[in-house]
């Protein structure tokens, strides 16, 4: 399974990558904002996208909306500090598949991946 990690924090991307590798997923590409991620997604065609909300250039919500104009199927998990109910609703309306609040555990990320992929 192929993943794209989108987060302006290289530390957060590293944590997510290590978690994915421990779960046996080694095909992982990264982007530091939504704008860069659009190119990565187009070239890499991931099976799952994991994105942050708060990023420069193009935030996660804008990124999700843009992806969903072309791709309604690829699961997108938003991993963010935005825990406010209205923000969660906004993200769901934009087309995310699931939502995970930072800080998260490797087990909670694994559970979200299983849920959105059906595996």
URFEN-V284370 format. One record per pair of residues at least 24 apart in sequence whose ideal C-beta (glycine too) atoms are under 10 Angstrom apart, sorted by the first residue. I is the first residue (numbers start at 1). J is the second residue. D is the distance in whole Angstrom. If there is no record, write none. Layout:
i=I j=J d=D
i=I j=J d=D
This chain:
i=1 j=25 d=6
i=1 j=26 d=9
i=1 j=27 d=7
i=1 j=28 d=10
i=1 j=46 d=8
i=1 j=47 d=5
i=1 j=48 d=7
i=1 j=113 d=8
i=1 j=117 d=7
i=1 j=119 d=8
i=2 j=26 d=9
i=2 j=27 d=4
i=2 j=28 d=8
i=2 j=29 d=8
i=2 j=44 d=6
i=2 j=45 d=7
i=2 j=46 d=5
i=2 j=47 d=5
i=2 j=48 d=8
i=2 j=49 d=10
i=2 j=74 d=10
i=3 j=27 d=7
i=3 j=28 d=5
i=3 j=29 d=7
i=3 j=30 d=9
i=3 j=44 d=9
i=3 j=46 d=6
i=3 j=47 d=7
i=3 j=48 d=5
i=3 j=49 d=7
i=3 j=50 d=6
i=3 j=77 d=10
i=3 j=113 d=8
i=4 j=28 d=8
i=4 j=29 d=5
i=4 j=30 d=7
i=4 j=31 d=7
i=4 j=37 d=6
i=4 j=40 d=6
i=4 j=41 d=6
i=4 j=43 d=10
i=4 j=44 d=6
i=4 j=45 d=9
i=4 j=46 d=4
i=4 j=47 d=9
i=4 j=48 d=8
i=4 j=49 d=5
i=4 j=50 d=7
i=4 j=51 d=8
i=4 j=67 d=10
i=4 j=74 d=9
i=4 j=76 d=9
i=5 j=29 d=7
i=5 j=30 d=5
i=5 j=31 d=7
i=5 j=32 d=10
i=5 j=37 d=9
i=5 j=40 d=9
i=5 j=46 d=9
i=5 j=48 d=10
i=5 j=49 d=8
i=5 j=50 d=5
i=5 j=51 d=8
i=5 j=52 d=9
i=5 j=79 d=9
i=6 j=30 d=8
i=6 j=31 d=5
i=6 j=32 d=8
i=6 j=33 d=7
i=6 j=34 d=6
i=6 j=35 d=10
i=6 j=36 d=8
i=6 j=37 d=4
i=6 j=38 d=10
i=6 j=40 d=8
i=6 j=41 d=9
i=6 j=49 d=7
i=6 j=50 d=7
i=6 j=51 d=4
i=6 j=52 d=6
i=6 j=53 d=10
i=6 j=55 d=7
i=6 j=58 d=9
i=6 j=60 d=7
i=6 j=63 d=7
i=6 j=64 d=10
i=6 j=67 d=10
i=6 j=76 d=9
i=6 j=78 d=10
i=6 j=79 d=9
i=7 j=31 d=8
i=7 j=32 d=7
i=7 j=33 d=9
i=7 j=37 d=9
i=7 j=50 d=8
i=7 j=51 d=7
i=7 j=52 d=4
i=7 j=53 d=10
i=7 j=54 d=9
i=7 j=55 d=7
i=7 j=60 d=9
i=7 j=79 d=8
i=7 j=80 d=9
i=7 j=102 d=10
i=8 j=32 d=5
i=8 j=33 d=6
i=8 j=34 d=10
i=8 j=36 d=10
i=8 j=52 d=7
i=8 j=54 d=8
i=8 j=55 d=4
i=8 j=56 d=6
i=8 j=57 d=9
i=8 j=59 d=9
i=8 j=60 d=10
i=9 j=52 d=7
i=9 j=54 d=10
i=9 j=55 d=9
i=9 j=102 d=10
i=12 j=50 d=10
i=12 j=52 d=7
i=12 j=79 d=8
i=12 j=102 d=8
i=12 j=103 d=10
i=13 j=50 d=9
i=13 j=52 d=9
i=15 j=79 d=10
i=15 j=102 d=10
i=15 j=103 d=9
i=15 j=104 d=9
i=15 j=106 d=9
i=15 j=109 d=9
i=16 j=50 d=6
i=16 j=52 d=10
i=16 j=77 d=10
i=16 j=79 d=7
i=16 j=104 d=9
i=16 j=106 d=9
i=16 j=109 d=7
i=17 j=50 d=10
i=18 j=106 d=8
i=19 j=50 d=10
i=19 j=104 d=9
i=19 j=105 d=9
i=19 j=106 d=4
i=19 j=107 d=9
i=19 j=108 d=10
i=19 j=109 d=5
i=19 j=110 d=7
i=19 j=113 d=9
i=20 j=48 d=9
i=20 j=50 d=9
i=20 j=106 d=9
i=20 j=109 d=8
i=20 j=110 d=9
i=20 j=113 d=8
i=22 j=106 d=7
i=22 j=110 d=9
i=23 j=106 d=8
i=23 j=109 d=8
i=23 j=110 d=6
i=23 j=113 d=7
i=23 j=114 d=9
i=25 j=110 d=10
i=25 j=113 d=8
i=31 j=55 d=9
i=31 j=58 d=10
i=31 j=63 d=9
i=32 j=56 d=8
i=32 j=57 d=9
i=33 j=57 d=4
i=33 j=58 d=6
i=33 j=59 d=8
i=33 j=60 d=9
i=33 j=62 d=10
i=33 j=63 d=8
i=34 j=58 d=3
i=34 j=59 d=6
i=34 j=60 d=6
i=34 j=61 d=9
i=34 j=62 d=6
i=34 j=63 d=3
i=34 j=64 d=8
i=34 j=65 d=9
i=34 j=66 d=7
i=34 j=67 d=9
i=35 j=59 d=10
i=35 j=62 d=9
i=35 j=63 d=8
i=35 j=66 d=9
i=36 j=63 d=10
i=37 j=63 d=6
i=37 j=66 d=9
i=37 j=67 d=8
i=38 j=62 d=10
i=38 j=63 d=7
i=38 j=66 d=6
i=38 j=67 d=7
i=38 j=70 d=10
i=41 j=66 d=9
i=41 j=67 d=6
i=41 j=70 d=9
i=41 j=71 d=8
i=41 j=74 d=8
i=41 j=76 d=10
i=42 j=67 d=10
i=42 j=70 d=9
i=42 j=71 d=10
i=45 j=71 d=9
i=45 j=74 d=8
i=46 j=71 d=10
i=46 j=74 d=6
i=46 j=75 d=9
i=46 j=76 d=10
i=47 j=73 d=10
i=47 j=74 d=7
i=47 j=75 d=8
i=47 j=113 d=10
i=47 j=116 d=10
i=47 j=117 d=7
i=48 j=74 d=7
i=48 j=75 d=5
i=48 j=76 d=8
i=48 j=77 d=7
i=48 j=97 d=8
i=48 j=112 d=9
i=48 j=113 d=6
i=48 j=116 d=7
i=48 j=117 d=6
i=49 j=74 d=6
i=49 j=75 d=7
i=49 j=76 d=5
i=49 j=77 d=7
i=49 j=78 d=9
i=49 j=96 d=9
i=49 j=97 d=9
i=49 j=116 d=10
i=50 j=75 d=9
i=50 j=76 d=8
i=50 j=77 d=5
i=50 j=78 d=8
i=50 j=79 d=6
i=50 j=98 d=10
i=50 j=100 d=8
i=50 j=109 d=8
i=50 j=112 d=9
i=50 j=113 d=8
i=50 j=116 d=10
i=51 j=76 d=6
i=51 j=77 d=7
i=51 j=78 d=6
i=51 j=79 d=7
i=51 j=80 d=8
i=51 j=91 d=10
i=51 j=96 d=8
i=52 j=78 d=8
i=52 j=79 d=6
i=52 j=80 d=6
i=52 j=81 d=9
i=52 j=82 d=9
i=52 j=102 d=8
i=53 j=78 d=6
i=53 j=79 d=8
i=53 j=80 d=4
i=53 j=81 d=8
i=53 j=82 d=5
i=53 j=87 d=7
i=53 j=90 d=9
i=53 j=91 d=7
i=53 j=96 d=10
i=53 j=99 d=10
i=53 j=102 d=10
i=54 j=80 d=7
i=54 j=81 d=7
i=54 j=82 d=7
i=55 j=80 d=10
i=60 j=91 d=8
i=60 j=94 d=9
i=60 j=96 d=9
i=61 j=87 d=9
i=61 j=90 d=6
i=61 j=91 d=6
i=61 j=93 d=10
i=61 j=94 d=6
i=61 j=95 d=10
i=61 j=96 d=9
i=62 j=94 d=9
i=63 j=94 d=9
i=64 j=90 d=10
i=64 j=91 d=7
i=64 j=92 d=10
i=64 j=93 d=10
i=64 j=94 d=5
i=64 j=95 d=6
i=64 j=96 d=6
i=64 j=97 d=10
i=65 j=93 d=9
i=65 j=94 d=5
i=65 j=95 d=7
i=66 j=94 d=10
i=67 j=94 d=9
i=67 j=95 d=8
i=67 j=96 d=10
i=68 j=94 d=7
i=68 j=95 d=4
i=68 j=96 d=9
i=69 j=95 d=9
i=71 j=95 d=9
i=73 j=97 d=10
i=74 j=116 d=9
i=75 j=112 d=9
i=75 j=113 d=8
i=75 j=115 d=9
i=75 j=116 d=4
i=75 j=117 d=6
i=75 j=118 d=9
i=76 j=116 d=8
i=77 j=109 d=8
i=77 j=112 d=5
i=77 j=113 d=7
i=77 j=115 d=9
i=77 j=116 d=6
i=78 j=112 d=10
i=79 j=103 d=10
i=79 j=104 d=6
i=79 j=108 d=10
i=79 j=109 d=7
i=79 j=112 d=8
i=80 j=104 d=10
